[in-house]
Amino acid sequence: MSQQRFDVIVIGGGHAAAEAAWAAARMGMRTGMVTMSVSSIGRMSCNPAIGGIGKGQIVREIDAMGGLMGLAADAVGIQFRMLNRRKGPAVQAPRAQADRAAYARCVRTMLEGTPGLEIIQGTATDIAVRQHRQSLAGQTATGVVLADGRCLPAAAVVLTTGTFLRGLIHCGSRQFAGGRLGEPSSEQLSYSLERMGFGLGRLKTGTPPRVRRDSIDFGRLQAQPGDDEPVPFSFLTDRIEQPQTCCWITYTNPATHALIRANLHLAPMYSGQIRSTGPRYCPSIEDKVVRFADKDRHQIFLEPEGTDSERIYCNGIPTSLPVDVQRPMVRSIEGMERAEILQYGYAIEYDYVPPDQLHATLESKPVAGLFLAGQINGTSGYEEAAGQGLVAGVNAARLVQGREPIALRRDQAYIGVMIDDLVTRPPTEPYRMFTSRAEYRLHLRSDNADQRLTPLGREVGLVDEDRWQQFVDKQDQLAQARRFLQTHRRDGGSLADWLRRPDVTWRELVDGDASFAAIILDQIEIELKYSGYLDRQRRQIERFSELESRPLPADLDYASVDQLRAEARERLSAVAPRSLGQASRISGITPADLTILMIHLQRKARPRRGG
Protein backbone atom coordinates (compact mmCIF):
# COMPACT_ATOMS: atom_id res chain seq x y z
CA MET A 1 0.00 0.00 0.00
CA SER A 2 1.17 3.48 -0.83
CA GLN A 3 2.02 5.67 2.18
CA GLN A 4 1.05 8.88 0.37
CA ARG A 5 -1.25 11.43 1.89
CA PHE A 6 -4.74 11.21 0.42
CA ASP A 7 -6.99 14.06 -0.56
CA VAL A 8 -10.11 12.06 0.34
CA ILE A 9 -10.53 8.83 2.29
CA VAL A 10 -13.82 6.91 2.08
CA ILE A 11 -14.56 4.42 4.86
CA GLY A 12 -16.79 1.54 3.76
CA GLY A 13 -17.42 -0.70 0.77
CA GLY A 14 -21.15 -0.46 0.20
CA HIS A 15 -23.24 1.59 -2.20
CA ALA A 16 -22.62 4.96 -0.52
CA ALA A 17 -18.88 4.28 -0.37
CA ALA A 18 -18.75 3.19 -4.02
CA GLU A 19 -20.34 6.42 -5.27
CA ALA A 20 -18.30 8.62 -2.92
CA ALA A 21 -14.99 7.05 -3.94
CA TRP A 22 -15.93 7.04 -7.64
CA ALA A 23 -16.92 10.71 -7.52
CA ALA A 24 -13.88 11.95 -5.58
CA ALA A 25 -11.40 10.05 -7.75
CA ARG A 26 -13.01 11.11 -11.03
CA MET A 27 -12.85 14.72 -9.83
CA GLY A 28 -9.06 14.37 -9.66
CA MET A 29 -8.62 13.58 -5.96
CA ARG A 30 -6.07 11.12 -4.61
CA THR A 31 -8.67 8.85 -3.03
CA GLY A 32 -8.36 5.98 -0.59
CA MET A 33 -11.22 3.54 -0.01
CA VAL A 34 -10.88 1.66 3.30
CA THR A 35 -12.98 -1.49 3.54
CA MET A 36 -12.91 -4.49 5.89
CA SER A 37 -12.98 -6.86 2.92
CA VAL A 38 -12.26 -6.05 -0.71
CA SER A 39 -14.42 -9.01 -1.74
CA SER A 40 -17.50 -7.39 -0.15
CA ILE A 41 -17.37 -4.16 -2.19
CA GLY A 42 -20.74 -3.46 -3.83
CA ARG A 43 -22.42 -6.34 -2.03
CA MET A 44 -26.22 -6.39 -2.09
CA SER A 45 -26.86 -7.23 1.55
CA CYS A 46 -30.61 -7.62 1.19
CA ASN A 47 -32.82 -7.57 -1.90
CA PRO A 48 -30.85 -8.11 -5.14
CA ALA A 49 -32.68 -5.28 -6.91
CA ILE A 50 -32.07 -1.67 -7.91
CA GLY A 51 -34.72 1.03 -8.25
CA GLY A 52 -38.43 1.13 -7.48
CA ILE A 53 -40.92 3.86 -6.61
CA GLY A 54 -38.93 6.99 -5.70
CA LYS A 55 -35.74 4.92 -5.71
CA GLY A 56 -35.57 4.50 -9.48
CA GLN A 57 -35.65 8.28 -9.84
CA ILE A 58 -32.65 8.52 -7.50
CA VAL A 59 -30.70 6.02 -9.62
CA ARG A 60 -31.44 8.07 -12.73
CA GLU A 61 -30.24 11.20 -10.92
CA ILE A 62 -27.03 9.49 -9.81
CA ASP A 63 -26.42 8.47 -13.41
CA ALA A 64 -27.25 11.93 -14.77
CA MET A 65 -24.54 13.43 -12.56
CA GLY A 66 -21.98 10.85 -13.65
CA GLY A 67 -22.32 8.18 -10.95
CA LEU A 68 -21.90 4.43 -11.36
CA MET A 69 -25.04 2.69 -9.99
CA GLY A 70 -27.12 2.97 -13.16
CA LEU A 71 -24.31 1.67 -15.36
CA ALA A 72 -23.73 -1.32 -13.07
CA ALA A 73 -27.45 -2.14 -12.87
CA ASP A 74 -27.80 -2.03 -16.66
CA ALA A 75 -24.80 -4.33 -17.08
CA VAL A 76 -26.02 -7.11 -14.77
CA GLY A 77 -29.81 -6.68 -14.54
CA ILE A 78 -31.76 -9.89 -15.12
CA GLN A 79 -35.28 -8.41 -15.10
CA PHE A 80 -36.31 -4.83 -15.88
CA ARG A 81 -39.73 -3.34 -15.16
CA MET A 82 -41.13 0.18 -15.37
CA LEU A 83 -43.41 0.41 -12.34
CA ASN A 84 -46.74 2.28 -12.31
CA ARG A 85 -47.07 2.36 -16.09
CA ARG A 86 -50.86 2.74 -15.74
CA LYS A 87 -50.43 5.80 -13.53
CA GLY A 88 -49.12 9.27 -14.31
CA PRO A 89 -45.49 9.98 -15.23
CA ALA A 90 -44.78 11.59 -11.85
CA VAL A 91 -44.90 8.18 -10.11
CA GLN A 92 -43.50 5.91 -12.82
CA ALA A 93 -40.14 4.45 -11.86
CA PRO A 94 -37.64 1.95 -13.27
CA ARG A 95 -36.68 -1.16 -11.29
CA ALA A 96 -34.35 -4.02 -12.10
CA GLN A 97 -33.71 -7.38 -10.52
CA ALA A 98 -29.93 -7.83 -10.55
CA ASP A 99 -27.55 -10.74 -10.52
CA ARG A 100 -26.31 -10.29 -6.96
CA ALA A 101 -22.79 -11.67 -7.40
CA ALA A 102 -22.31 -10.06 -10.82
CA TYR A 103 -23.38 -6.66 -9.49
CA ALA A 104 -20.71 -6.71 -6.78
CA ARG A 105 -18.07 -7.82 -9.32
CA CYS A 106 -19.12 -5.06 -11.72
CA VAL A 107 -18.90 -2.31 -9.08
CA ARG A 108 -15.55 -3.55 -7.84
CA THR A 109 -14.17 -3.72 -11.40
CA MET A 110 -15.33 -0.15 -12.12
CA LEU A 111 -13.68 1.13 -8.94
CA GLU A 112 -10.45 -0.78 -9.47
CA GLY A 113 -10.18 0.72 -12.93
CA THR A 114 -10.63 4.30 -11.72
CA PRO A 115 -7.41 6.35 -11.89
CA GLY A 116 -6.44 7.95 -8.59
CA LEU A 117 -8.41 5.49 -6.46
CA GLU A 118 -6.60 3.09 -4.11
CA ILE A 119 -8.58 0.35 -2.34
CA ILE A 120 -7.20 -0.46 1.11
CA GLN A 121 -8.25 -3.58 3.03
CA GLY A 122 -8.40 -2.77 6.72
CA THR A 123 -10.66 -1.87 9.63
CA ALA A 124 -11.04 1.81 10.46
CA THR A 125 -11.18 2.37 14.22
CA ASP A 126 -10.84 6.13 14.65
CA ILE A 127 -11.10 9.47 12.84
CA ALA A 128 -8.00 11.59 13.38
CA VAL A 129 -8.91 15.21 14.14
CA ARG A 130 -7.17 18.50 14.83
CA GLN A 131 -8.59 20.93 17.39
CA HIS A 132 -8.71 24.59 16.37
CA ARG A 133 -10.78 27.75 16.59
CA GLN A 134 -10.84 28.66 12.92
CA SER A 135 -14.33 27.29 12.23
CA LEU A 136 -17.64 26.83 13.97
CA ALA A 137 -16.93 23.11 14.29
CA GLY A 138 -13.82 23.62 16.42
CA GLN A 139 -12.19 20.46 15.05
CA THR A 140 -11.20 19.19 11.61
CA ALA A 141 -10.78 15.65 10.28
CA THR A 142 -7.17 14.94 9.32
CA GLY A 143 -7.23 11.25 8.48
CA VAL A 144 -8.19 7.72 9.47
CA VAL A 145 -6.65 5.33 11.99
CA LEU A 146 -6.74 1.59 11.21
CA ALA A 147 -6.87 -1.36 13.62
CA ASP A 148 -3.28 -2.33 12.78
CA GLY A 149 -2.02 1.09 13.92
CA ARG A 150 -1.62 2.73 10.54
CA CYS A 151 -2.75 6.34 10.23
CA LEU A 152 -3.77 7.48 6.76
CA PRO A 153 -3.65 11.29 6.46
CA ALA A 154 -6.33 12.99 4.39
CA ALA A 155 -7.79 16.43 3.79
CA ALA A 156 -11.37 15.07 3.93
CA VAL A 157 -13.02 11.87 5.17
CA VAL A 158 -16.32 10.27 4.07
CA LEU A 159 -17.83 7.82 6.56
CA THR A 160 -20.25 5.21 5.16
CA THR A 161 -20.62 2.43 7.72
CA GLY A 162 -23.99 0.93 6.75
CA THR A 163 -25.29 -1.36 9.50
CA PHE A 164 -21.81 -2.11 10.88
CA LEU A 165 -21.59 0.40 13.78
CA ARG A 166 -21.94 -1.86 16.85
CA GLY A 167 -24.10 -4.12 14.69
CA LEU A 168 -26.03 -6.79 16.61
CA ILE A 169 -27.77 -9.63 14.74
CA HIS A 170 -30.92 -11.29 16.13
CA CYS A 171 -32.50 -14.62 15.16
CA GLY A 172 -34.93 -15.71 17.83
CA SER A 173 -33.27 -15.54 21.24
CA ARG A 174 -29.86 -15.90 19.61
CA GLN A 175 -27.91 -12.65 19.19
CA PHE A 176 -24.34 -11.96 18.15
CA ALA A 177 -22.21 -9.07 16.91
CA GLY A 178 -22.03 -8.56 13.15
CA GLY A 179 -22.36 -5.90 10.47
CA ARG A 180 -24.27 -8.41 8.37
CA LEU A 181 -24.37 -12.21 8.41
CA GLY A 182 -20.85 -13.65 8.35
CA GLU A 183 -19.08 -10.28 8.70
CA PRO A 184 -17.77 -8.57 11.85
CA SER A 185 -19.24 -5.38 13.27
CA SER A 186 -17.36 -2.11 13.72
CA GLU A 187 -17.15 -1.36 17.43
CA GLN A 188 -14.50 1.32 17.82
CA LEU A 189 -15.83 3.88 15.32
CA SER A 190 -18.93 4.47 17.45
CA TYR A 191 -16.74 5.40 20.42
CA SER A 192 -14.68 7.64 18.14
CA LEU A 193 -17.81 9.50 17.01
CA GLU A 194 -18.98 9.94 20.59
CA ARG A 195 -15.58 11.33 21.62
CA MET A 196 -15.85 13.87 18.81
CA GLY A 197 -19.18 15.08 20.18
CA PHE A 198 -21.70 13.24 18.00
CA GLY A 199 -24.95 12.00 19.47
CA LEU A 200 -25.79 8.45 18.35
CA GLY A 201 -29.11 6.64 18.01
CA ARG A 202 -30.08 3.05 17.38
CA LEU A 203 -32.12 1.61 14.50
CA LYS A 204 -33.16 -1.84 13.36
CA THR A 205 -33.73 -3.50 10.00
CA GLY A 206 -34.24 -7.05 8.83
CA THR A 207 -33.98 -9.49 5.96
CA PRO A 208 -36.07 -12.50 4.82
CA PRO A 209 -35.10 -16.14 4.26
CA ARG A 210 -33.52 -17.34 1.02
CA VAL A 211 -34.64 -20.71 -0.31
CA ARG A 212 -33.27 -23.21 -2.79
CA ARG A 213 -34.68 -22.68 -6.27
CA ASP A 214 -35.33 -26.34 -7.10
CA SER A 215 -37.31 -26.86 -3.88
CA ILE A 216 -40.10 -24.49 -5.02
CA ASP A 217 -43.15 -25.62 -7.02
CA PHE A 218 -43.27 -22.76 -9.53
CA GLY A 219 -46.19 -24.37 -11.35
CA ARG A 220 -48.47 -23.28 -8.52
CA LEU A 221 -47.25 -19.68 -8.51
CA GLN A 222 -48.13 -16.56 -10.49
CA ALA A 223 -45.37 -15.66 -12.95
CA GLN A 224 -44.15 -12.05 -13.08
CA PRO A 225 -42.14 -11.46 -16.28
CA GLY A 226 -40.08 -8.40 -17.10
CA ASP A 227 -40.97 -5.77 -19.69
CA ASP A 228 -40.87 -6.72 -23.37
CA GLU A 229 -38.81 -3.59 -24.05
CA PRO A 230 -36.60 -3.06 -20.98
CA VAL A 231 -35.91 0.56 -20.05
CA PRO A 232 -32.30 1.13 -18.93
CA PHE A 233 -31.26 3.17 -15.90
CA SER A 234 -28.29 4.92 -17.49
CA PHE A 235 -28.72 7.62 -20.10
CA LEU A 236 -25.62 6.11 -21.73
CA THR A 237 -27.23 2.68 -22.25
CA ASP A 238 -28.91 2.38 -25.64
CA ARG A 239 -30.68 -0.90 -24.93
CA ILE A 240 -30.64 -3.90 -22.58
CA GLU A 241 -29.27 -6.87 -24.50
CA GLN A 242 -29.22 -9.65 -21.88
CA PRO A 243 -32.19 -12.05 -21.62
CA GLN A 244 -34.88 -11.35 -19.03
CA THR A 245 -35.68 -13.83 -16.29
CA CYS A 246 -38.94 -14.39 -14.45
CA CYS A 247 -39.98 -13.66 -10.86
CA TRP A 248 -43.01 -15.18 -9.13
CA ILE A 249 -45.76 -14.12 -6.75
CA THR A 250 -47.30 -16.07 -3.88
CA TYR A 251 -49.05 -15.17 -0.62
CA THR A 252 -49.10 -15.92 3.06
CA ASN A 253 -52.36 -17.39 4.35
CA PRO A 254 -54.36 -17.81 7.60
CA ALA A 255 -52.28 -20.84 8.57
CA THR A 256 -49.09 -18.79 8.17
CA HIS A 257 -50.52 -16.01 10.31
CA ALA A 258 -51.71 -18.40 13.02
CA LEU A 259 -48.24 -19.91 13.26
CA ILE A 260 -46.67 -16.44 13.57
CA ARG A 261 -49.15 -15.32 16.25
CA ALA A 262 -48.53 -18.49 18.25
CA ASN A 263 -44.81 -17.70 18.32
CA LEU A 264 -44.78 -13.91 18.71
CA HIS A 265 -43.30 -14.28 22.20
CA LEU A 266 -40.19 -15.74 20.53
CA ALA A 267 -39.74 -12.80 18.13
CA PRO A 268 -37.06 -10.36 19.41
CA MET A 269 -39.25 -7.33 18.57
CA TYR A 270 -42.02 -8.68 20.84
CA SER A 271 -39.95 -10.36 23.55
CA GLY A 272 -38.24 -7.07 24.42
CA GLN A 273 -34.87 -8.26 23.12
CA ILE A 274 -34.91 -5.53 20.43
CA ARG A 275 -35.76 -2.02 21.63
CA SER A 276 -34.73 0.07 18.63
CA THR A 277 -37.06 1.27 15.85
CA GLY A 278 -37.50 -0.64 12.62
CA PRO A 279 -38.67 0.53 9.17
CA ARG A 280 -42.39 1.34 9.05
CA TYR A 281 -42.59 0.87 5.29
CA CYS A 282 -40.75 -2.45 5.12
CA PRO A 283 -41.95 -4.20 8.29
CA SER A 284 -41.19 -7.72 9.37
CA ILE A 285 -43.84 -10.35 8.67
CA GLU A 286 -44.45 -10.41 12.43
CA ASP A 287 -45.31 -6.69 12.35
CA LYS A 288 -47.53 -7.12 9.30
CA VAL A 289 -49.57 -9.87 10.97
CA VAL A 290 -50.03 -7.77 14.13
CA ARG A 291 -50.59 -4.35 12.52
CA PHE A 292 -52.88 -5.61 9.75
CA ALA A 293 -54.82 -8.22 11.70
CA ASP A 294 -57.79 -7.91 9.34
CA LYS A 295 -55.78 -9.13 6.33
CA ASP A 296 -55.76 -12.87 5.71
CA ARG A 297 -52.81 -12.79 3.30
CA HIS A 298 -49.72 -10.76 2.38
CA GLN A 299 -48.00 -10.74 -1.00
CA ILE A 300 -44.58 -12.35 -1.45
CA PHE A 301 -42.29 -11.85 -4.45
CA LEU A 302 -39.92 -14.73 -5.12
CA GLU A 303 -36.89 -13.19 -6.82
CA PRO A 304 -33.84 -15.03 -8.20
CA GLU A 305 -30.48 -13.77 -6.91
CA GLY A 306 -28.95 -14.50 -10.30
CA THR A 307 -29.43 -16.44 -13.51
CA ASP A 308 -27.13 -19.21 -12.29
CA SER A 309 -27.84 -18.83 -8.56
CA GLU A 310 -29.70 -21.51 -6.61
CA ARG A 311 -30.91 -18.86 -4.15
CA ILE A 312 -34.40 -17.30 -4.27
CA TYR A 313 -34.99 -14.15 -2.23
CA CYS A 314 -38.39 -14.20 -0.45
CA ASN A 315 -39.32 -10.52 -0.72
CA GLY A 316 -42.14 -9.73 1.71
CA ILE A 317 -41.40 -11.91 4.72
CA PRO A 318 -38.43 -10.35 6.56
CA THR A 319 -38.31 -12.01 9.96
CA SER A 320 -36.22 -12.59 13.07
CA LEU A 321 -38.26 -15.53 14.38
CA PRO A 322 -36.26 -18.58 15.51
CA VAL A 323 -35.12 -20.94 12.77
CA ASP A 324 -37.40 -23.72 14.00
CA VAL A 325 -40.36 -21.36 13.46
CA GLN A 326 -39.15 -19.95 10.13
CA ARG A 327 -39.02 -23.40 8.55
CA PRO A 328 -42.72 -24.32 9.04
CA MET A 329 -43.72 -20.70 8.37
CA VAL A 330 -42.11 -20.78 4.92
CA ARG A 331 -43.52 -24.23 4.17
CA SER A 332 -47.04 -23.06 5.00
CA ILE A 333 -46.97 -20.84 1.88
CA GLU A 334 -48.40 -22.08 -1.41
CA GLY A 335 -45.75 -23.44 -3.75
CA MET A 336 -43.19 -23.59 -0.93
CA GLU A 337 -44.42 -26.69 0.90
CA ARG A 338 -41.08 -28.42 0.34
CA ALA A 339 -38.89 -25.33 0.42
CA GLU A 340 -35.32 -25.75 1.63
CA ILE A 341 -34.05 -22.65 3.41
CA LEU A 342 -30.46 -21.75 2.48
CA GLN A 343 -30.26 -18.63 4.69
CA TYR A 344 -32.61 -17.80 7.52
CA GLY A 345 -34.00 -14.32 8.03
CA TYR A 346 -32.62 -12.13 10.79
CA ALA A 347 -32.87 -8.64 12.25
CA ILE A 348 -29.94 -6.32 12.90
CA GLU A 349 -29.60 -3.36 15.26
CA TYR A 350 -26.94 -0.73 14.60
CA ASP A 351 -25.82 2.77 15.57
CA TYR A 352 -26.63 5.78 13.42
CA VAL A 353 -25.95 9.51 13.61
CA PRO A 354 -29.17 11.57 13.75
CA PRO A 355 -28.62 13.73 10.66
CA ASP A 356 -29.54 17.10 12.16
CA GLN A 357 -25.83 16.98 13.03
CA LEU A 358 -25.07 17.45 9.31
CA HIS A 359 -25.21 20.33 6.87
CA ALA A 360 -27.15 19.91 3.62
CA THR A 361 -23.77 19.24 2.00
CA LEU A 362 -23.46 16.14 4.26
CA GLU A 363 -20.44 17.65 6.01
CA SER A 364 -20.78 17.17 9.75
CA LYS A 365 -21.30 20.08 12.11
CA PRO A 366 -19.08 18.81 14.97
CA VAL A 367 -16.10 18.00 12.70
CA ALA A 368 -15.17 20.02 9.61
CA GLY A 369 -14.02 17.90 6.68
CA LEU A 370 -15.92 14.81 7.89
CA PHE A 371 -18.83 13.77 5.64
CA LEU A 372 -21.42 11.09 6.43
CA ALA A 373 -23.46 9.13 3.89
CA GLY A 374 -25.83 6.17 3.79
CA GLN A 375 -27.42 4.19 6.61
CA ILE A 376 -25.27 5.97 9.18
CA ASN A 377 -27.61 8.92 8.49
CA GLY A 378 -30.73 6.89 9.27
CA THR A 379 -31.75 5.85 5.75
CA SER A 380 -32.55 2.43 4.30
CA GLY A 381 -31.97 1.18 0.79
CA TYR A 382 -29.12 0.97 -1.69
CA GLU A 383 -30.38 3.89 -3.75
CA GLU A 384 -30.76 6.32 -0.85
CA ALA A 385 -27.24 5.41 0.29
CA ALA A 386 -25.76 5.82 -3.19
CA GLY A 387 -27.37 9.24 -3.69
CA GLN A 388 -25.89 10.47 -0.41
CA GLY A 389 -22.53 8.92 -1.26
CA LEU A 390 -22.38 10.82 -4.53
CA VAL A 391 -23.12 14.16 -2.83
CA ALA A 392 -20.66 13.46 0.00
CA GLY A 393 -17.90 12.45 -2.43
CA VAL A 394 -18.45 15.52 -4.60
CA ASN A 395 -18.41 17.88 -1.63
CA ALA A 396 -15.37 16.24 -0.04
CA ALA A 397 -13.55 16.80 -3.33
CA ARG A 398 -14.76 20.39 -3.59
CA LEU A 399 -13.57 21.06 -0.04
CA VAL A 400 -10.08 19.92 -1.03
CA GLN A 401 -10.29 22.04 -4.19
CA GLY A 402 -11.23 25.10 -2.13
CA ARG A 403 -14.55 25.42 -3.95
CA GLU A 404 -18.04 26.03 -2.60
CA PRO A 405 -20.00 22.84 -1.84
CA ILE A 406 -23.16 21.86 -3.66
CA ALA A 407 -26.51 21.38 -1.91
CA LEU A 408 -29.19 19.88 -4.15
CA ARG A 409 -32.56 21.61 -3.80
CA ARG A 410 -35.98 20.01 -3.28
CA ASP A 411 -37.07 21.28 -6.69
CA GLN A 412 -33.90 19.95 -8.31
CA ALA A 413 -33.68 16.29 -7.35
CA TYR A 414 -35.13 13.50 -5.26
CA ILE A 415 -31.66 13.35 -3.71
CA GLY A 416 -32.20 16.97 -2.65
CA VAL A 417 -35.59 16.10 -1.15
CA MET A 418 -34.05 13.22 0.79
CA ILE A 419 -31.11 15.18 2.20
CA ASP A 420 -33.30 18.15 3.11
CA ASP A 421 -35.71 15.79 4.90
CA LEU A 422 -32.83 14.18 6.80
CA VAL A 423 -31.09 17.32 8.03
CA THR A 424 -34.28 19.31 8.66
CA ARG A 425 -36.53 16.62 10.16
CA PRO A 426 -34.18 13.85 11.33
CA PRO A 427 -35.81 10.41 11.13
CA THR A 428 -36.62 8.29 14.17
CA GLU A 429 -37.04 5.22 11.96
CA PRO A 430 -35.15 4.12 8.83
CA TYR A 431 -35.90 6.67 6.09
CA ARG A 432 -37.11 5.38 2.74
CA MET A 433 -37.76 7.47 -0.36
CA PHE A 434 -41.26 7.64 -1.86
CA THR A 435 -42.62 9.85 -4.61
CA SER A 436 -45.08 11.25 -2.05
CA ARG A 437 -42.18 12.92 -0.21
CA ALA A 438 -41.50 15.19 -3.21
CA GLU A 439 -43.86 18.14 -3.56
CA TYR A 440 -42.57 18.75 -7.12
CA ARG A 441 -42.63 15.13 -8.28
CA LEU A 442 -44.11 15.89 -11.71
CA HIS A 443 -41.05 18.06 -12.31
CA LEU A 444 -38.70 15.41 -10.81
CA ARG A 445 -39.51 12.62 -13.25
CA SER A 446 -37.14 9.79 -14.09
CA ASP A 447 -37.12 10.68 -17.80
CA ASN A 448 -35.75 14.22 -17.35
CA ALA A 449 -33.09 13.60 -14.69
CA ASP A 450 -30.35 14.37 -17.22
CA GLN A 451 -31.85 17.78 -18.03
CA ARG A 452 -32.00 18.59 -14.32
CA LEU A 453 -28.57 17.35 -13.27
CA THR A 454 -26.14 16.59 -16.10
CA PRO A 455 -25.08 20.27 -16.45
CA LEU A 456 -24.29 20.25 -12.71
CA GLY A 457 -22.35 17.01 -13.08
CA ARG A 458 -20.39 18.63 -15.89
CA GLU A 459 -19.69 21.70 -13.75
CA VAL A 460 -18.30 19.71 -10.82
CA GLY A 461 -16.17 17.51 -13.09
CA LEU A 462 -18.01 14.17 -13.00
CA VAL A 463 -19.54 14.21 -16.47
CA ASP A 464 -16.92 13.29 -19.07
CA GLU A 465 -16.82 14.37 -22.70
CA ASP A 466 -18.69 11.32 -24.04
CA ARG A 467 -21.60 11.73 -21.63
CA TRP A 468 -21.71 15.48 -22.22
CA GLN A 469 -21.81 15.09 -25.99
CA GLN A 470 -24.60 12.52 -25.69
CA PHE A 471 -26.53 14.98 -23.51
CA VAL A 472 -26.02 17.85 -25.98
CA ASP A 473 -27.15 15.64 -28.88
CA LYS A 474 -30.28 14.66 -26.96
CA GLN A 475 -31.15 18.31 -26.27
CA ASP A 476 -30.79 19.03 -29.99
CA GLN A 477 -33.12 16.14 -30.83
CA LEU A 478 -35.68 17.37 -28.29
CA ALA A 479 -35.58 20.86 -29.81
CA GLN A 480 -35.99 19.47 -33.34
CA ALA A 481 -38.91 17.26 -32.28
CA ARG A 482 -40.66 20.18 -30.55
CA ARG A 483 -40.30 22.28 -33.72
CA PHE A 484 -41.62 19.41 -35.84
CA LEU A 485 -44.71 19.01 -33.66
CA GLN A 486 -45.37 22.76 -33.61
CA THR A 487 -44.93 23.33 -37.36
CA HIS A 488 -46.63 20.23 -38.79
CA ARG A 489 -50.41 20.32 -38.91
CA ARG A 490 -53.27 17.89 -39.20
CA ASP A 491 -56.98 18.69 -39.57
CA GLY A 492 -56.51 22.36 -38.76
CA GLY A 493 -54.32 21.99 -35.69
CA SER A 494 -50.62 21.49 -35.00
CA LEU A 495 -49.44 18.04 -34.01
CA ALA A 496 -48.46 19.56 -30.66
CA ASP A 497 -52.07 20.65 -30.09
CA TRP A 498 -53.33 17.19 -31.00
CA LEU A 499 -50.82 15.57 -28.67
CA ARG A 500 -52.17 17.58 -25.73
CA ARG A 501 -55.38 15.56 -25.95
CA PRO A 502 -55.52 12.72 -23.40
CA ASP A 503 -56.67 10.09 -25.92
CA VAL A 504 -53.97 10.78 -28.56
CA THR A 505 -50.42 9.37 -28.56
CA TRP A 506 -47.41 10.43 -30.60
CA ARG A 507 -47.29 7.00 -32.25
CA GLU A 508 -50.68 7.71 -33.82
CA LEU A 509 -49.57 11.17 -34.98
CA VAL A 510 -46.06 10.83 -36.34
CA ASP A 511 -45.69 7.16 -37.18
CA GLY A 512 -43.75 7.15 -40.44
CA ASP A 513 -43.65 10.95 -40.61
CA ALA A 514 -40.57 11.51 -38.46
CA SER A 515 -37.46 9.60 -37.39
CA PHE A 516 -37.27 10.74 -33.76
CA ALA A 517 -36.36 8.19 -31.10
CA ALA A 518 -39.16 6.95 -28.86
CA ILE A 519 -37.40 8.31 -25.76
CA ILE A 520 -37.51 11.80 -27.30
CA LEU A 521 -41.17 11.74 -28.24
CA ASP A 522 -42.20 10.09 -24.97
CA GLN A 523 -40.70 12.98 -23.03
CA ILE A 524 -42.30 15.63 -25.24
CA GLU A 525 -45.68 13.90 -24.96
CA ILE A 526 -45.42 14.19 -21.15
CA GLU A 527 -44.47 17.86 -21.43
CA LEU A 528 -47.46 18.62 -23.66
CA LYS A 529 -50.11 16.52 -21.93
CA TYR A 530 -49.16 17.81 -18.48
CA SER A 531 -48.18 21.34 -19.49
CA GLY A 532 -50.82 22.94 -17.26
CA TYR A 533 -49.70 21.00 -14.21
CA LEU A 534 -46.04 21.67 -15.00
CA ASP A 535 -46.65 25.41 -15.36
CA ARG A 536 -48.43 25.45 -11.99
CA GLN A 537 -45.53 23.56 -10.42
CA ARG A 538 -43.01 26.01 -11.91
CA ARG A 539 -44.89 28.87 -10.24
CA GLN A 540 -44.80 26.97 -6.95
CA ILE A 541 -41.05 26.47 -7.39
CA GLU A 542 -40.58 30.19 -7.98
CA ARG A 543 -42.38 30.98 -4.70
CA PHE A 544 -40.36 28.29 -2.95
CA SER A 545 -37.15 29.84 -4.30
CA GLU A 546 -37.95 33.18 -2.72
CA LEU A 547 -37.62 31.77 0.80
CA GLU A 548 -34.72 29.49 -0.17
CA SER A 549 -32.78 32.49 -1.49
CA ARG A 550 -32.95 34.30 1.86
CA PRO A 551 -29.92 32.92 3.73
CA LEU A 552 -29.56 32.64 7.47
CA PRO A 553 -26.05 33.23 8.91
CA ALA A 554 -24.36 30.02 10.01
CA ASP A 555 -23.33 31.68 13.28
CA LEU A 556 -26.74 33.22 14.06
CA ASP A 557 -27.36 33.11 17.83
CA TYR A 558 -31.03 32.19 18.04
CA ALA A 559 -31.00 32.61 21.81
CA SER A 560 -30.48 36.34 21.24
CA VAL A 561 -33.47 36.79 18.91
CA ASP A 562 -36.08 38.79 20.82
CA GLN A 563 -39.63 37.36 21.06
CA LEU A 564 -38.64 33.99 19.58
CA ARG A 565 -40.31 31.14 21.46
CA ALA A 566 -38.15 28.79 23.55
CA GLU A 567 -39.10 25.78 21.41
CA ALA A 568 -38.25 27.67 18.21
CA ARG A 569 -34.88 28.73 19.62
CA GLU A 570 -34.10 25.12 20.53
CA ARG A 571 -35.12 23.64 17.17
CA LEU A 572 -33.44 26.37 15.10
CA SER A 573 -30.21 26.08 17.10
CA ALA A 574 -30.17 22.30 16.64
CA VAL A 575 -30.71 22.37 12.86
CA ALA A 576 -28.92 25.67 12.05
CA PRO A 577 -30.94 26.12 8.82
CA ARG A 578 -29.16 27.60 5.84
CA SER A 579 -32.18 29.62 4.69
CA LEU A 580 -35.62 30.82 5.72
CA GLY A 581 -37.00 28.14 3.43
CA GLN A 582 -35.29 25.36 5.34
CA ALA A 583 -36.30 26.98 8.65
CA SER A 584 -39.95 26.86 7.52
CA ARG A 585 -39.74 23.05 7.18
CA ILE A 586 -38.42 22.40 10.70
CA SER A 587 -40.96 20.66 12.93
CA GLY A 588 -42.45 23.10 15.41
CA ILE A 589 -41.51 26.28 13.52
CA THR A 590 -44.53 28.52 12.85
CA PRO A 591 -45.11 31.37 10.37
CA ALA A 592 -44.90 33.75 13.35
CA ASP A 593 -41.40 32.44 14.13
CA LEU A 594 -40.35 33.11 10.53
CA THR A 595 -41.71 36.66 10.72
CA ILE A 596 -39.71 37.31 13.89
CA LEU A 597 -36.59 35.94 12.18
CA MET A 598 -37.08 38.16 9.14
CA ILE A 599 -37.54 41.25 11.33
CA HIS A 600 -34.39 40.34 13.28
CA LEU A 601 -32.36 39.96 10.09
CA GLN A 602 -33.66 43.25 8.70
CA ARG A 603 -32.66 45.07 11.89
CA LYS A 604 -29.18 43.57 11.78
CA ALA A 605 -28.79 44.53 8.12
CA ARG A 606 -29.91 48.12 8.75
CA PRO A 607 -26.84 50.42 8.96
CA ARG A 608 -26.30 52.07 12.33
CA ARG A 609 -26.55 55.88 12.42
CA GLY A 610 -23.38 57.63 13.41
CA GLY A 611 -23.39 59.74 16.63
Secondary structure, DSSP 8 states (H G I E B T S, - for coil): -----EEEEEE--SHHHHHHHHHHHHTT--EEEEES-GGGTT---S-SEEE-TTHHHHHHHHHHTT-SHHHHHHHHEEEEEEETTTS-GGG-EEEEEE-HHHHHHHHHHHHHTSTTEEEEES-EEEEEEEE-SSSSSSEEEEEEEETTS-EEEEEEEEE--TT-BT-EEEETTEEEE-SBTTB--B-HHHHHHHHTT---EEEEEEE--EEEGGGS-GGGSEEE---SS---SSTT-----S----EEEEE--HHHHHHHHHTGGGSHHHHTS--SB--TTS--HHHHHHHTTT-S--EEEEEES-SS--EEEEET----S-HHHHHHHHHTSTT-TT--EEE--EEEEEEE--GGGB-TTSBBSSSBTEEE-SGGGTB-SHHHHHHHHHHHHHHHHHHHHT-------TTT-HHHHHHHHHHHS--SS-B---GGG-TTTTTS-STTHHHHHHHHHHHHT-S-HHHHHHHHHHHHHHHHHHHHHHH-EETTEEHHHHHTSTT--HHHHHTTT----HHHHHHHHHHHHTHHHHHHHHHHHHHHHHHHTSB--TT--GGGSTT--HHHHHHHHHH--SBHHHHHTSTT--HHHHHHHHHHHHHHHS-----
